Amino acid sequence: MAKPQPTTPDVVESTALVPTTPAATPLPIFRGDEMTTALKAYRDLQQALDRAMPDQIMQLDGKAFRKKAYWKAIAVAFNLSVELVEERREVYGALDSGGDNYGYLVTYRAATPSGRAATGDGTCTASEKQKGRMKATEHNVRSHAHTRACNRAISNLVAFGEVSAEEIDREANGNGYPVAASKPAAATRGLVKPSGLDDWLDDMISKADEGTAELERAWMASSREYRRYLTIMQPDVWESIKTKAANVPVPGAA
């Protein structure tokens, strides 16, 4: 008697004009109550550090600006890794007293263990440090730029972009209060918008949609002329692009 032959399932070809796939759910990763809890936890941490380190807070018109040691404590509390991305030394004309008005432009990157990251830029020039009897040195100009960039990277990642004390110019204005640091006049004098900047800026905005890592790669591969113009003349635009990239979810992140 012949053995029955195994059967194979019939293959049915889809006649659908458009293949059906599960639709992406347009929902946020975290719920409102989870975000509220996280915000409260951050505020509790901030208040605890305020009480523990009052010497690391500068008050200006009723607003607190937190100093370097404070931001280091924030980085430890959130278990962040903070690393130098780029450092440049450039000359912006001459000082009134003679010599080069050199400056440092620095970028740091802060990242969480899950891979979420943000970058921060910081600049400082010799003209900013050389006032009255104060004399600028390579060390204090460079270190101040590094401090500003490091603080900004940490702040951009976990502290809602809060301005640090080191980003405030210590020179008093007419009423005796410090004023926010501004672009050095010598840095912007004669600075011409490079050809092709707008197209490059569109590319940077597109890269921001792919997350911080891709944006950083595109930035480092870009023309130094473009980067210099953007960070000096349009720092707010660059900050908004970085914020956009930082808000892109990291694949596989908890």
QUIFENWO-V428374 format. One record per backbone hydrogen bond with DSSP energy under -0.5 kcal/mol. NH is the residue of the N-H (numbers start at 1). CO is the residue of the C=O. Records with the same first field share a line. If there is no record, write none. Layout:
NH: CO, CO
This chain:
12: 10
13: 11
26: 24
27: 25
35: 31
36: 32
37: 33
38: 34
39: 35
40: 36
41: 37
42: 38
43: 39
44: 40
45: 41
46: 42
47: 43
48: 44
49: 45
50: 46
51: 47
52: 48
53: 49
56: 53
57: 54
58: 65
59: 57
60: 63
63: 60
65: 58
66: 163
67: 56
70: 67
71: 67
72: 68
73: 69
74: 70
75: 71
76: 72
77: 73
78: 74
79: 76
80: 75
81: 111
83: 109
85: 107
86: 107
88: 105
90: 103
92: 101
95: 99
98: 95
101: 93
102: 100
103: 90
104: 124
105: 88
106: 104, 122
107: 86
108: 120
109: 83
110: 118
111: 81
112: 116
115: 112
118: 110
120: 108
122: 106
124: 104
126: 102
128: 125
129: 125
130: 126
131: 129
134: 131
141: 137
142: 138
143: 139
144: 140
145: 141
146: 142
147: 143
148: 144
149: 145
150: 146
151: 147
152: 148
153: 149
154: 150
155: 151
156: 152
157: 153
158: 154
159: 154, 155
161: 155
162: 159
165: 66
167: 164
168: 165
169: 167, 179
173: 177
176: 173
179: 169, 171
181: 167
187: 184
188: 184
189: 185
191: 188
192: 190
197: 194
200: 196
201: 197
202: 198
203: 199
204: 200
205: 201
206: 202
207: 203
208: 204
209: 205, 206
210: 207
211: 208
212: 245
215: 211
216: 212
217: 213
218: 214
219: 215
220: 216
221: 217
222: 219
227: 223
228: 224
229: 225
230: 226
231: 227
232: 228
233: 229
234: 229, 230
237: 234
238: 234
239: 235
240: 236
241: 237
242: 238
243: 239
244: 240
245: 241
246: 242
247: 243
248: 245
251: 249
253: 250
